[in-house]
Amino acid sequence: MSPTTQNTPQKLPRRPINGVFLLNKPLGISSNAALQKVRWLFRAQKAGHTGALDPLASGLLPICLGEATKFSHYLLDSAKRYQTTIQLGHSTTTGDVEGDIWQQQQVPPLSREKIEQVLAAFCGGIRQIPPMYSALKKGGRPLYELARKGIEVEREARPITIYAIELLSFTETTISLDITCSKGTYIRVLGEDIAIALGTRGHLSWLHRIQTGHFALIPEYTIEYLESLDEAERDALLLEVYAPVDHFTKVQVPAGRADYFKKGMESNIEHPAAAQVLVFDAETCLGLAEITDKNRLVPKRVLNL
C-alpha cells in the first residue's frame, strides 16, 4: 500500500437513520447548505427540510431524515410563526438588508395605538403578491434569477392568512413583531406593506422563525451543538419518524395483518372512517392510511423501517 493511500482518510458510509431534527438555522447560509451539513453529521442516506429560510433569516428549520421525509410536506403546508424587525424610512430591492436602497420616505410619528390599528387591518385572509426575489418560477426559471438581471415580470396575487400579529416593541424608526401566518406568506412583503400603511417605506432588518406547525424552536439545537456531540448523543436528539404527523389519530393494524400493510394491501378494521390515520404494529409505526366507510384500512404511505 502506498503512503498516499495510507494517509487518505476513510469516507464514512451513509446509514439508514430515520427521524426529525429541529435545527436552529444560523444567519448567512442557505437552507439547503444547512440541510446538507446536518445530513453529513448524521451520515443520513436521505434528508429533506420542511420550508426554506432565506440566508438572512434564522430559526427553526425541521430536518427530516430517512423515512421521515415521507411526512415532510405536512410541515411545508403548516402554519409558521416568526419574529421580525421592520426598519422604516426606506425600502430595498430585496425587501431585506441584502438589497440596495430603493425608495425613501420620511417616517411619520408613531404611537402604539396607530401601529396596532394598522396591524389589525392585515389580520385574517389577505392577498399578497410574491416578491421578485423568491424561488417561485416563471417559465421554468426562478424569479430571483430574473430579478438579478433587472427583469421584473407580472406576478399574480395569492391568498394567504395572517392568524395573528403582536407588536413587541417600536422606536421612532423600527417596529418589532410576532407573526403567525399560513404557508406561502412572504414576511418581507408583509413588512413592506405594513410600512406603506404606516405612511413610509420599510424593509426587514431581522427575521427569526420560532414555530413550524406544532414544532417550537429549541434555541440550543444549532449546527455547532451537533458538532460537539458524538454519534449516539446526536441520535438521541431525533424525534420519532412520524413526529410531523404525531397529531393524527393512531390505530393498531389488525392482528396478523402488518405484513399485508407493508405490502400496500388493504385489511378490514373495526374503526370509524377517517381520511388519515397513523398505523402501528405494537410500538412500530407502519405508515399512514385511510379508513373507508366500509371499514377498510387502505395504506397510503408505507414506512420502510
Protein Blocks (a to p, Z undefined) as FASTA:
>chain_A
ZZklmmpccdddddddeddddddddehiafklmmmmmmmmnopabdcdebiadfkbgcjd
dddehjllmmmmmmmmmccdddddddehiacfkopakbccfbdcddddddfklmmmmmmm
mgcjddddddfbbcbdeehiafklmmmnopacdddddddddfbdcdfbdcfkbccddddd
dehiafklmmmmmmmmnopacddfbdcdfbehjbccdfklcfklmmmpcfklmmmmpccf
klmmmmpccddddehilmmmmnopacdddddddfbdcddehjbcfbdcdddfkopacdfb
dcdZZ
